[in-house]
């Protein structure tokens, strides 16, 4: 009888322990609302009413490891930061470059994309071979992106006509309405190869950029950041990040 009772007590304790562990795991997981524009090919874009892209695949892989239910929220890129700060989304997966200004507002995961800021022009435009040739030229950047600030940091910034666009910067350059646009080199290369627009890269990237996921700098935001950061680390170690990158870009952009 004593053995039976001891066995019952042990089973009860084990059940409580398992239940507690399961509760703790489920308490960590949550619905993670991920904001993105859906208009930055091939990182995030809509095709036949389906949201696709590198960022979509990465965040779905993160959710599988962290246990979070990933909910994508699309909005204009320029409005995503305000949505994050007001709590309508939990993070932004739209190639967000780490900058001192953003680090003062948000907490970031480790970088998961390494790239460079690239000037793109209409095919055949040999007058622009890099950022130094943009003096007196009209240059488009996506509204709310870091590329406007990067251009304003150039020695010839006062001579560049910088224009902000919500979207379609590449079409306007291809049509000759604007002399050039600036975006990350990886996206620019994919736009040229996949969309058949008469565009070309002008020289080499004029600065390196590291992209990561921002979260609100409060207790809940830091907990989410740590959980997602751990998942990204595991995806990097097991090769899944590399595989996702090679799927979309035929190269690994997840390593420096």
PEJOMO-V687302 format. One record per pair of residues at least 12 apart in sequence whose C-alpha atoms are under 10 Angstrom apart, sorted by the first residue. I is the first residue (numbers start at 1). J is the second residue. Records with the same first field share a line. If there is no record, write none. Layout:
I->J / J
This chain:
25->66 / 67
26->67 / 68
28->66 / 67 / 68 / 223 / 224 / 227
29->63 / 66 / 67 / 68 / 69 / 224 / 227
30->63 / 66 / 67 / 68 / 69 / 70 / 224
31->63 / 67 / 68 / 69 / 70 / 71 / 90
32->59 / 63 / 67 / 68 / 69 / 70 / 71 / 72 / 89 / 90 / 91 / 224 / 228
33->68 / 69 / 70 / 71 / 72 / 73 / 84 / 87 / 88 / 89 / 90 / 91 / 92
34->55 / 56 / 59 / 70 / 71 / 72 / 73 / 74 / 80 / 84 / 88 / 89 / 90 / 91 / 92 / 93 / 94 / 213
35->71 / 72 / 73 / 74 / 75 / 76 / 77 / 79 / 80 / 81 / 83 / 84 / 88 / 89 / 90 / 91 / 92 / 93 / 94
36->51 / 55 / 56 / 72 / 73 / 74 / 75 / 76 / 77 / 79 / 80 / 89 / 91 / 92 / 93 / 94 / 95
37->72 / 73 / 74 / 75 / 76 / 77 / 78 / 79 / 80 / 92 / 93 / 94 / 166 / 167
38->50 / 51 / 52 / 53 / 55 / 56 / 72 / 73 / 74 / 75 / 76 / 77 / 94
39->51 / 53 / 74 / 75 / 76 / 77 / 94 / 166 / 167 / 168
40->53 / 55 / 77 / 94 / 95 / 142 / 167 / 168 / 183 / 187 / 191
41->53 / 54 / 187 / 188 / 190 / 191 / 194 / 195
42->54 / 55 / 186 / 187 / 188 / 190 / 191 / 194 / 248 / 249
43->55 / 56 / 57 / 58 / 93 / 94 / 95 / 186 / 187 / 190 / 245 / 248 / 249
44->56 / 57 / 74 / 93 / 94 / 95
45->74
46->74
51->72 / 74
53->244 / 247 / 248
54->93 / 94 / 95 / 241 / 244 / 245 / 246 / 247 / 248 / 249
55->92 / 93 / 94 / 95 / 244 / 245
56->70 / 72 / 93 / 94
57->241 / 244 / 245 / 247 / 248
58->93 / 112 / 232 / 235 / 240 / 241 / 244 / 245
59->71 / 72 / 93 / 228 / 231 / 232
60->72
61->231 / 232 / 235 / 240 / 241 / 244
62->227 / 228 / 229 / 230 / 231 / 232 / 233 / 234 / 235 / 241
63->227 / 228 / 231 / 232
64->231
65->227 / 228 / 230 / 231 / 232 / 234 / 235
66->224 / 227 / 228 / 229 / 230 / 231 / 232
67->227 / 228 / 231
68->224 / 227 / 228
71->89 / 90
72->89 / 92 / 93
73->88 / 89 / 92
74->92
76->143 / 144 / 166 / 167
77->92 / 94 / 142 / 143 / 144 / 145 / 166 / 167
78->142 / 143 / 144 / 145 / 165 / 166
79->143 / 144
80->92 / 93 / 94 / 144
81->102 / 144 / 214
84->106 / 214 / 215 / 216
85->105 / 106 / 215 / 216 / 217
86->216
87->215 / 216 / 221
89->215 / 216
90->213 / 214 / 215 / 216 / 220 / 221 / 224 / 225
91->106 / 108 / 213 / 214 / 215 / 216 / 221 / 224 / 225
92->212 / 213 / 214 / 215
93->211 / 212 / 213 / 214
94->145 / 211 / 212 / 213
95->112 / 113 / 114 / 115 / 145 / 146 / 184 / 187 / 209 / 210 / 211 / 212 / 213
96->108 / 111 / 113 / 145 / 146 / 209 / 210 / 211 / 212 / 213 / 214
97->111 / 113 / 114 / 115 / 145 / 146 / 147 / 208 / 209 / 210 / 211 / 212 / 213 / 214
98->110 / 111 / 146 / 209 / 210 / 211 / 212 / 213 / 214
99->146 / 209 / 210 / 211
102->214
103->214 / 217
104->217
105->214 / 215 / 216 / 217
106->213 / 214 / 215 / 216 / 217 / 218 / 221 / 222
107->212 / 213 / 214 / 215 / 216 / 217 / 218 / 221 / 222 / 225 / 226
108->211 / 212 / 213 / 214 / 215 / 216 / 217 / 221 / 222 / 225 / 226 / 229
109->211 / 212 / 213 / 214 / 215 / 222 / 224 / 225 / 226 / 227 / 228 / 229 / 230 / 232 / 233
110->210 / 211 / 212 / 213 / 214 / 225 / 226 / 228 / 229 / 230 / 232 / 233
111->209 / 210 / 211 / 212 / 213 / 229 / 232 / 254 / 255 / 256
112->210 / 211 / 212 / 213 / 229 / 232 / 233 / 236 / 241 / 253 / 254 / 255 / 256
113->186 / 209 / 210 / 211 / 212 / 241 / 245 / 252 / 253 / 254 / 255 / 256
114->184 / 186 / 208 / 209 / 210 / 211 / 212 / 252 / 253 / 254 / 255 / 256
115->184 / 185 / 186 / 187 / 205 / 207 / 208 / 209 / 210 / 211 / 253 / 254 / 255 / 256
116->183 / 184 / 185 / 186 / 204 / 205 / 206 / 207 / 208 / 209 / 210
117->131 / 146 / 147 / 150 / 151 / 182 / 183 / 184 / 185 / 186 / 188 / 204 / 205 / 206 / 207 / 208 / 209
118->130 / 131 / 147 / 181 / 182 / 183 / 184 / 185 / 186 / 187 / 188 / 189 / 201 / 202 / 203 / 204 / 205 / 206 / 207 / 208
119->131 / 133 / 134 / 139 / 140 / 180 / 181 / 182 / 183 / 184 / 185 / 188 / 200 / 201 / 202 / 203 / 204 / 205 / 206
120->139 / 140 / 170 / 173 / 174 / 179 / 180 / 181 / 182 / 183 / 184 / 185 / 188 / 189 / 192 / 199 / 200 / 201 / 202 / 203
121->139 / 170 / 173 / 174 / 176 / 178 / 179 / 180 / 181 / 182 / 198 / 199 / 200 / 201 / 202
122->170 / 171 / 172 / 173 / 174 / 175 / 176 / 178 / 179 / 180 / 181 / 197 / 198 / 199 / 200 / 201 / 202
123->173 / 174 / 192 / 197 / 198 / 199 / 200 / 201 / 202
124->198 / 199 / 200
125->179 / 180 / 199 / 200 / 202
126->200 / 202
127->179 / 202
128->179 / 180 / 201 / 202 / 203
129->201 / 202 / 203 / 204
130->201 / 202 / 203 / 204 / 205 / 206
131->151 / 154 / 155 / 156 / 157 / 160 / 180 / 182 / 202 / 203 / 204 / 205 / 206
132->154 / 155 / 156 / 157 / 160 / 206
133->156 / 160 / 202
134->151 / 156 / 157 / 159 / 160 / 161 / 162 / 179 / 180
135->155 / 156 / 157 / 158 / 159 / 160 / 161
136->156 / 157 / 158 / 159 / 160 / 161 / 179
137->159 / 160 / 161 / 162 / 178 / 179 / 180
138->159 / 160 / 161 / 162 / 163 / 173 / 177 / 178 / 179 / 180 / 181
139->151 / 160 / 161 / 162 / 163 / 164 / 169 / 173 / 178 / 179 / 180 / 181 / 182
140->161 / 162 / 163 / 164 / 165 / 167 / 168 / 169 / 170 / 172 / 173 / 177 / 178 / 179 / 180 / 181 / 182 / 183
141->162 / 163 / 164 / 165 / 166 / 167 / 168 / 169 / 170 / 180 / 181 / 182 / 183
142->163 / 164 / 165 / 166 / 167 / 168 / 169 / 181 / 182 / 183
143->163 / 164 / 165 / 166 / 167
144->164 / 165 / 166
145->164 / 165 / 166 / 183
146->182 / 183 / 209
147->162 / 164 / 181 / 182 / 183 / 184
148->162 / 163 / 164 / 182 / 183
150->182 / 206 / 207
151->182 / 206
154->206
161->178 / 179
162->178 / 180 / 181
163->178 / 181
164->181
169->181 / 182 / 183
170->182 / 183 / 188 / 191 / 192 / 197 / 198 / 199
171->197 / 198 / 199
173->197 / 198 / 199
174->197 / 198 / 199 / 200
175->197 / 198 / 199
180->199 / 200 / 201 / 202
181->201
182->201 / 202 / 205
183->205
184->205 / 207 / 208 / 209
185->201 / 204 / 205 / 206 / 208
186->249 / 251 / 253
187->249
188->200 / 201
189->201 / 249
190->248 / 249
208->256
210->254 / 256
211->254
212->229
213->225 / 228 / 229
236->254 / 255
241->253 / 254 / 255
242->254 / 255
